Amino acid sequence: MEGKYSASAWVLILCIATVPVHCKYHSDGEQTAPVKEKKTHLRFFLHDTISGKKPSSVMVAHANLTQGDNNPTPFGSVFVFDDPLTEGPEPTSRVIGNARGIYVSSSQGKDLSLVVYADYGFTTGKFNGSSISLFSRLPLVEAEPTHEVAVVGGRKKFRMARGFAKLKPHYFNATNVFMVVQGITEGPNAAEAWFKKLPHAKEKVTKLHFYFHDIASGKNPTAVQVAQPNATNKSPAFFGIIMMVDDPLTVRPEPTSNIMGRAQGFYGFAGMEEIELIMTMNIVFTEGEYNGSSLSILGRNPVFHRYREMPVVGGSGFFRLARGIATAKTYWVNFTSGDATVEYNIIVAHY
């Protein structure tokens, strides 16, 4: 993939003072005075280049099953990027920052999409030294005018930021990429109008229940290994293995039950003594009233505990500005193949 994106971002900023803590790792909990949130609108262009002598995006890992795939971003590919951000669409336009992070190719079908983990850092002007953090699914849909991704945090001027960014392809050069229409079709003007209504909006709470099918075996796995260190062979907890997933979500525990979405992203084995996963996933809904919306989950998953709680840190579409709790419980597991069915209960507050 190679292209330029016009990015518009709306973020709410909540500033708090930090108090040093001495002699123990925490302070006593206390209520803080209410602070007023601010809204900031940013607009810039991102240049992502994977070709030439000086690419700004490079592949660092992929699954064995994707070797030989002509798609420039086949399922299981992991890219690290350091993309310039400019004021205008031309590469020679003034650079105002850099987008740094990881994106992964997280869909197996024709609906080519990435999951992006990025820090958009600004290096000039009033926001010099500040950044916003994005963690969201990005469908590569040529027919769509804009793509919505979740803003889940920030630094300095954007501390405790939450919001969403609208990415609009300005130029795109790809080989053998098939794109489908999916997701939010609002443009930047509609998004700004939504933010203007936010002070008068009432926060909503939504409860979700579904089953997550992680299939590592067979001819069509939905979870594939993309990397591992040499030391993993000696680890009792598979420490260091990275798995890419495009797992179906169903309304009932049977794999043949109706599919209502996908879990896309990756998880890593992050425990040295006990099998513990770090989950970085987007829950993408493909049916019903939440079709095209998503939730971002980032947290620790000690798989042998009966219940595991993970934070919901953002969302898009119907779940803009989402925050909440995801609780996982293993329904079935095959310890030989690694296949598993996990029951999820999610409760989120959103607008």
N, C-alpha and C positions, 0 to 999 in steps of 0.2 A: 504494500500500500504506500502510495506517495501522494501528498496533497497539502492543500492549504485550507484552514478552517477559519471562518469568521466566528468569533466567540462573543456572546453577550452574556453577562452573569449578573444576577441579582442576589445580593446577600444581606441578611440581617446580622448586625454586629452587636454583641453584648460585651461591654468592657467591665472587668472587675480588677480590683487591686489584689496583688499577691502578697501574702504575709509569710515571712520565713518561719520555719519550725525548727526548734532546737531540741536535742536529746531524745526525741522519739520521731517515728516516721509519719505521725499525723498530728493535726491539731484537733481541738474539740470542735464538734459541729456547732455552727452558729448561723443565724439568719442574717442575710445581708440586706442593705437598703435597696429598694427597687431602683432599677436603672432603666433608662429609656433606650430602646433599640433604635438603631439607625439603618437606613436603607441606602445601599450604594449600587449604582449601575456602572458596569465596566464593559468596554467594547474594544476588541483587538483581534489580530489575526495570528494563527498558529501555523507554523511551517513544519510539516513532518516529512522527512526525506529518508528513504531506505536505499536509494541507489547512489551511484557515483563514488568518488574517492573519499568524500567526507560526509557520510550519512549521519543524520542526527538521530536515527533510530536503528538499532541492531538487534537481530535475533540472538538470544543467549541460550535457549533450550527449546526442545520440541519432543513430541512423543515419537517412538519408532514407527508407529503405524502411519504417521503423516509424511514419512520420507517418500519422495517421488511425487508428492501432490503438487500439481502445477499452480494451485492457488497460492498467492503471495502471503496469505495469512491462514494456513491450514489449522484445523482443530488441534489444540495442544501446543501451539507456538507461543513462546514468551519473548517479548521485546522490551528492551530498556531504551528509554529515549531522553534526549536533552534538546528539546525543540525551541527555537527562538520564537518570541512573541513580538509582533510589530504593530505599529499604529495603522499602517496601510497594508494592502494585499501584496504589494511587491516585496520580494526578498531584500531589496535595497532600502526599504522603508526603515524608519528609525526603530531600533530595537528597544523595547520597554521592559523586557523580562525574559524568563525562560520557563518552559513547562518541563518538569523532570519527573520521571517515575517509571512505571511498568504498565504495559497493556498486554492482555492475553487473548488469543483467539479461542472463544469459549462456546461456539456453536458447531454442531456436526452437520446440520442440514443445509438447505439452501439459504436459510435466513442468517447470512454471515453477520456476525456481531463480535464486538470486543467487550471485555470488562477492563475499565481504566482505573488505575490508582495513580493519582498525579498531584504534584505540588506546583501550582502556578505562582512563581515568585516574580515580584516586580523589582526592577533595579534602577528606576528613575522616577522623578516626580514625587508627589506627596505620599505615595505608597511604597517608596523605596525601602527595601528590607522586609516588606510585608508579603504575605502569600495567602492563597485560598487552596483548600484541599478538596479534590474531587475523588469520589469513589462511586462508580456507577457503570451500568451497561450502556454501550454505545452501538446501536445497530447501524451497520454500514448500508444505508438505503439510499441509492442514488435518486430515486423518485421523490423522496421526502424532502421538503424544503428546509426543515430543521430537525435536530435531534436534541432531546432533553437529557441532561445528566445531573446528578445530585451533588451539591456542595455540602460537605459534612464537617468542615472546620476551617481554621485559619490561624495565622500568626500576626502578632503586633497589631496593626490597624484593623485586622480582621479576626481578632481573638473571638473564639466561640461562635464563629460565623456559621450560618445555615442558610441554604437557599438552593438555587438551581441555575444551571448554565444552559444556554441555547447555542448549539453548534450548527453552523450552516456551511456546507462545503462551498468554497469559492472556486476551487480548482481541484480536480481529482484525476489521477492517472493510475489505473490499475489494470492488471492482466488476468484474464480468466476469472473475474469476480462476478458472481450472479447475485443480484440484490433483490430484496423483496420489500414491500411497503408494510411497515409496522410501526406503531408507537404514536407519539404526540405530534400533532401537525400545527400547533399554534406557533406563530412567529413571535419575534421579540416584542412587538407592540402589544400583542395580547397578553404576553407574560408580564409586561410592565403594568398593564391595567389590572391584572390579578393581584399584583403586589400592592397597588394603591388601595384595593379593597380589604387588604389583610388586617389593618387595625380594627375593622368592624366585624371581622369574621370570628366565628365561634369554633374553638378547637373540637374536633371530633375524635371518637375512639372507635376503632374497628378491631374485631377479633377474627382470626383466621385459623383454619384447621385443615391439614392436608398430610399426605405421606410422600416421603422423599426416597427415591429408589436409586441407590448407588451401585452400579453394576461394573465390576472390574474384570469379569471373566467373559469367555465366549467370543464369538466373531464380531459382535457389535457392542463393545463396552461403552458405557457412558462416563466412565472415570478412567483416565489413562495417566501413567507415570511419565513425567517430563524431565525429571532430574533427581539425582541422588549423589551424595559424596561417597568417596571410597570407604569412609569409616562406617557407613550404614550397615555393611555386611557384619560388623561386630556388635551392632546395637540391638539389645533385646526389645527396644521400642520403635525400631525402624527410623531412628532419629535422622532427619535430613531429607527424607523423601518428599517430593512435591508431586501432587496429583492435580490434573486439570479435569473439571467436571462439566457435563451438560446433562444433568440428571432430570428425568421426568418427575413431575409432581402430580399426584393423583388424589381424587376425593376419597378413595377407600384404599385399604392396604394392598389389595390385589393389584399386580402389575397391569392387568387387563382393564382396570377401572378407568374411568374417564380422566384424561390428562387435562389439567387446568393451568399448567405452567411449567417452567423449567427453572432449575437452580444452576446458574452459570458462574464460573469463577475457578478458584483453586483452593485446596487446603494443603497444609504442610504438617508433617509429623514433627512436632516441636518439643516433645518430652524426651529426656535422655534415659529416664528410669521407667516411666509409665507412658503408655500410649495416650498421648494428648495431641489433639489437632488444633491448629490455628485456622479458623474458617474465614475466608474472605469471599463472600458469595453475593450474587444478586439474585433475588427471587423475582422472576419475570412472569407475569400473569398473561395468559394467552386466550382466556375464555371469560365470558360473562361481563359484568359491569366494570371489572378491573382490567380488562383486556388492554395491553399496551403499557400498563403501569408496573412499577417495580419497587422492591424494598432492598436496601443494602444492609447486610449482616457482617459484622466484624467482631470476632471473639474467640475465646478458648473453649475447646470441646473435649473434655476428658471422657472418652467414649465408653469406659466401663462403669461410669457412674449412672445410676438409674435415670436421674434427670440432669440435664445440662442447660444452663441459662447463658444466653448470648445477647449482646445488645444489638438493637436495630438502630443504625446511625444515620439513616437518610432514606430518601425515596424520590420517586418521580411520578408524574401524572396525577392520579387520584391521591397518591401518598406524598405529595410535596411537603417538605419540612418534617417528615416522619421521624419519630423517636419512640422507642419502645423495647419490648422484651420478646425474644424467641426462646421457647423451651423445647428441647429435643428429648425424645425417649426412644430407645431402640425397640423396634417391633419384632424384627427378625434379622439374624445374621448367620452367614455361612463362614466359619473361621478358616475353611480350606481355600475357598475362592476369593474371599474378601467382600463378597456381595452382601448388601444390607438394605433393609427397609427401616426408615426412621420416621416416627410420628412427630409432627411439629405442631405446636400451638403458639400463635403469635398474637400479641396485643400491641397496637400502636396508636399513638396520638398524632393527629395530623390535621391539616386545614383543607 
